[in-house]
Amino acid sequence: MQYLTKFSQNIKSITLAILLTLFIGFTLPNLTWAANLGINNDHLAPCPPSNNCVVSQNGDTTHSIDPISYDVDRDTAREKLLKVLTVVPRTEVVEQTDNYIHALSKSRIFKFIDDVEFYLPTDESVIHIRSASRVGESDLGVNRRRMEQIRLALQDFGI
């Protein structure tokens, strides 16, 4: 009988630890992550050392991804990008200017948040891209696949 009581207490402790970890993981990254977003000196932020980020500007071999080229005017490219983002699952645009778009994309099960950024410089016909997970060491390639799917969708739109 004592064994069952100790076992029950251990299960409760483990459950509480897991719930606290998930709560902290969901709330604290939202408070601290924003400092590494946006455009600084005409560049998106570099990726952290973890394997859960891709960037088209000054990325190393692990994190580098090509920017999205376009053959239309910049405003049309931006409009079409915004249309594509409306159909990307669990993705919401949270900030936009004439040359920058920031969206949040949530994972299906645990609702982990990825920051998805687009920079449209005035002197190039490209959209620089960055997608990074807020937590964890690996995203199993999700950020890279998302950006490549957005690239393909924009190509289907003829940009």
Secondary structure as UniProt FT lines:
FT   HELIX           2..32
FT   HELIX           33..36
FT   STRAND          39..40
FT   TURN            41..42
FT   STRAND          43..44
FT   STRAND          53..55
FT   TURN            61..63
FT   STRAND          68..69
FT   HELIX           74..85
FT   TURN            86..87
FT   TURN            89..90
FT   STRAND          91..96
FT   STRAND          100..106
FT   TURN            108..110
FT   STRAND          113..119
FT   TURN            122..123
FT   STRAND          126..133
FT   TURN            140..141
FT   HELIX           142..156
FT   TURN            157..158
//
